[in-house]
Amino acid sequence: MKEQIRIGILGYGNLGKGVECAVKQNEDMKLTAVFTRRAPESLKILTEGVPVYSAADAAAHANEVDVLILCGGSATDLPEQTPEMVKYFNVIDSFDTHARIPEHFANVDAAAKASGKIGIISCGWDPGMFSLNRVYASAVLPNGKDYTFWGKGVSQGHSDAVRRIEGVVDARQYTIPVDEALEQVRSGSNPELTTRQKHTRECFVVAEEGADLARIEKEIVTMPNYFADYDTTVHFISMEEMKANHSGIPHGGFVIRSGKTGWNEEYSNVIEYSLKLDSNPAFTSSVIVAYARAAYRMAKEGMSGCKTVLDIAPAQLSAYDPAYLREHML
């Protein structure tokens, strides 16, 4: 068997488990370490024979890992973990706070250049695959307009916001594209659309017995930054129905660019890329693992510093060699 890329995982939640499953599907990779903030002896992973270490001891095991995949959250974990871990490992994260990507990039880039390591940030589907499609489409159709729609899918952040409301036991929030808006965009008419016109939000809520349902609904639909700018529907359901019908984490969306070509801009064009995902973290993990291959190859070439999906050639992601890609996929 050819040499395998040694993968480490930091954080074993939904994303970490997804990475473990994705590594299993790639023959040129193997999982060699999992790092956790929990008591290591309490963590049972799927892969037999792989050690689980304390996250605090990660640096001591740097020689056991070619690429460390960071599976923490964007709000508080990754802004600290990625610049710290890239001192010892080639790393990848899925940092998805779009407005803070430039700041995060600068912090990781400085640390990675100092250590001579590679750090790839913001891998996944948005940012990630959607980012690539926005760049490709805008380059091909410079006279045009971009549209991104998310859903139908579970927003984990919005669901958490609802669960924080007094009287709420559990909740799921779905982001849903408005069909009429999608059709307008697909027509090539380049409509100007407000936030409310592009997406609706639907909440399924399990409330405490005796809770004031009207108050809970009002707190949801008026919540600034989350629901106030959207048409939001709230359904109160039982815990049994929640477990039966809303236990998964599906998601997806569309990136569309419409634009004009021709001397007199007489030709209309629409580029569309879409995803329909049974499991958001499982798919995000699969994107990250493909980029782990790129990180490994770039590190072997002596490269260092922070990179994003926009800096990395497609062939670097593939397990196939360039000759095979030219023959079968070009």
N, C-alpha and C positions, 0 to 999 in steps of 0.2 A: 504494500500500500504506500502511496506517495505521502510525503510529509503533510501532517495536519496542523492547521492553525489552532493554537491553544487559546480558548475563550474563557474569560472570567466574567462573572456577573456580580454586580454590587447592588443589592436590593432584590428581595424575592417576593414581590407582590404580583399583580396581574401581568405587568410588563416583564418582570424577571422570569416568571414561569413561561411566558410566551417566547422569550429568547431561548430558554432551555429547549423548548419544543422545536424551534427553528434550527438550532444547531444540529439537532438529531437528523434533520432533513438534508443537511449539507455534508457530503462525504469527506470534504477536505477540511473539516473542522471537528474539534472535540472540546467538550466542556472539561476544564481542569480545576476550577475553583469557584465557590460561591461565597460571597462576603455578606454578612447580615448584621444589623444593629440589634437583632434579637439574640437571645442566648443560642449560640451555634448548636448545642446539643439538642435544642428543642425543635430544630428545623428539619423536616423530612422532605427531601427533594426527590424528583422523579428518576434521575440518573444514578444508577448504582455505582458505588465506589468513588464518587467525587467528594472531596473534602469540603466541609463548610467551616469557614473561619469567621472570627469577629471582624467587623468592618474596621475597628480600631487597629487591627493588626495587618491590614491590607498591604502596606508598604513592605513588610517583611517577606511577602510572598510574590514580589514583583517578578522574580526569575521563573515563576511557574506559569506565567500568562503572557501571551503575545498581544492580545487586545482585550481591554477591560471595558465591558458594556455597563454604563451607569443607568440604573433603572429607577431612580428617585424622581420626585416631583419637581416641576419647574419653579414653583413659588419660593421654596426655601432650600430644597436639597441641592439641586444642580448648580445654582450660582456659587455655592461653596465647594461642592464635591468635585466638579469638573476641573477647575484650576488647581485644586489640591492633588487630585489623583494623577493628573498629567505630568506631575513632577516625577512619577515613578513608572507609569504605564502609558502605552498608546491607548487612547480612550475614545469612546463614542457616547453621545447622549442624545436625548430626544427633547431638548429644551424647546418649548413651544409658546413662550410669551413673545409674540412677534415684535412688540414695541421695544423689548429689551435685548433683542438679538445682537445689535451692534455693540452694546456694552458687554454682553457675555462673550462675544467673539474677541474683543480686545483683551479681556482678562485671561481667557484661555490661551490666546495667541502669545501673550507675554510669557506665561508660565511654560508653554510648550517649547518655545524657542530657547528658553533658558535651560530646559532639561534635554533638548534634542529629541523630543517625542512628537508624535502626531496626535492631534485632538480634532475629531470631527464632531460638530455640534448640529443640533436641530434636525436630526434624521427622523423620518416617519413619513406620513402622507401629507400633512399640512401643519408645519413646514416640512418639506421633503419632496415627495413626488409631485404635489400640486405646485410647488415652487418652480421645479424644472419646467413644467408645462406652461406656467405663466411666462417664463423667460423665453422658451422656444417660440411660443405663439406671438409674443410681442416683437420678437426679432423678425419673424416671418411676415407679420402684418403690422408694420409700424404705424399705419394709419388705421387705428382701431380702438377698441375698448374692452377691458377685462371685466369678467364677472366670476365670482366664486360663490357657490351655493354649498351649504353643508347639510347633510341628513338625507333621508330620515335616519336619525340615530340618537343614541343616549349621550347627553352631555354630562360627564361626570362632575364637573365643577358646578353646573347649575343644579344638578340633583343634590349635591352637598349643601348648596345654599338653601334649598327648600327644607332639607332635613334639620337645619339649624333653627327653624321657626318653632316657637313654643307650641307644643301640642302635636307635633309631627313625629311619628314613629319611624316611618320610612318613606322614600319618594324616588321617583324616576322622572326625568325631564327629557322629552324628545324635541329635537330641533327638526323642523319640517320645511323644505322648500315650498314656496307657493307656485303651484302649477302654472298659473297665468303668467307669472313673472318669467318662469323658465321658458315658456313658449314665446314670449315677446323677445327674449334674448336670442333664442334659437332662430327666430325669423330674420335676424340680421338688422333689426331696426335700431339698434344701439339705444335702448330706452334709458332714461334717467330714473333710477329706482331708489326709494327710501328704504331704510332698514326694515320698517314694518311691511313694506310691499314685497320684500324678498323672502322672508321667513316667518313662520308662526311657531309658537311653542305650546307643547301639550304636557301637562303634569299629571302624574298618577300618584296619589297621596294616601298613605295609611295614617289615620289620625288616632290619637288617644281616645278611649271611650269617654264621652261627655265633653270633648273639646268643642270650642266654638268654631264651627266649620266656616261660617261667613267671615270671621276675622282672619282665619288662616288663608282663605282664598284672596281676601283683599291684600294681605301682606305679600302674597306671591305676585299678584298682577301689578302691584305698584312698586315692586322692588327695583330701585334704580340700578342701572348697569347690567341687570340680568333680564328683567321682564317688562319694565315700564315702557320700553320702546317697541314692544311686540304685541300682536294679538295673542293672548294666552288663554288656554282653556284648562281648567282644573277639574279632575275627576277624583272623587273619594272612593277608595276601594278597600277590600279586606286584605289582610296579610296573606291569606291563602291565594287570592287572585294575584297579588304582587309576585309571590314566589312562582306561581304557575305560568304567568304571562310576561313577566318583566324581569327575569333573572339574568338575561344575557346582556351583552354590551355591543349591540350592532351599531354601525355607523357607515359613513360614505359621503359622497358629494360629487360636485361637478365643477370643473374649471372650463370656462367658455371665453373665447375671444372672437369677436366679430369685427371685420374690417374690410376696407375697400382696396381693390387693385385696378390696374389699367391707367392709361394716360389721363383719362378724364374721370377716373375713379368710378367706372361704369360697372365693375364687377363686385358682387358681394360674396363674402366668404365667412364661414363659421368653423372654428376649430373647437372641438369638445373632447374633454377627457373626463371619464367618470369612474367612480369606485362604488361598489356595493359590498359591504363587509359584514359577515356574521359576527366577527369579534374585532373590535377596534384594537385592543392591545395585542392580539395574536398577529394581525397584519402589520401593525407598527413594528413589532419585534422582527418580522421577516425582512422588512426594509433595513432595519438597523444591522441585522446579521449580514446582509449583502454588502453593506458599507464597511463592516468589519474586515471583509476580504480586501477591500480597497485600502483600508488603514494599514493592514499587514504588508501589502505590497509597497505602499509608499514609504513605510518605515524601512523596509529592506533596501530601498533605493537611496536611503539616507536623507529623506525629506523630514522636515520638522515644522512645527507651527500649527495654527488652527486652520481648518478647512470646513467648507460646507458642501452640500450636495451640488452647488453651482460650480464648484472648482474641480470636480472629479469626473473624468471621462467615463462613459458607460461601460467600456470594455473592462475597466478596473473592478467592476462589480461582479463580473461573470466568472463562474467556475471553468468555463470553456476558454481555450487559448485563442489568441487573435486570429489564427488561420481558420479555425473552425467557425468563428463568428463571421468572418468575411465570406466563407463558403455557404453557410446555412442561414444567416440572419441579416446579411447586408442586402 
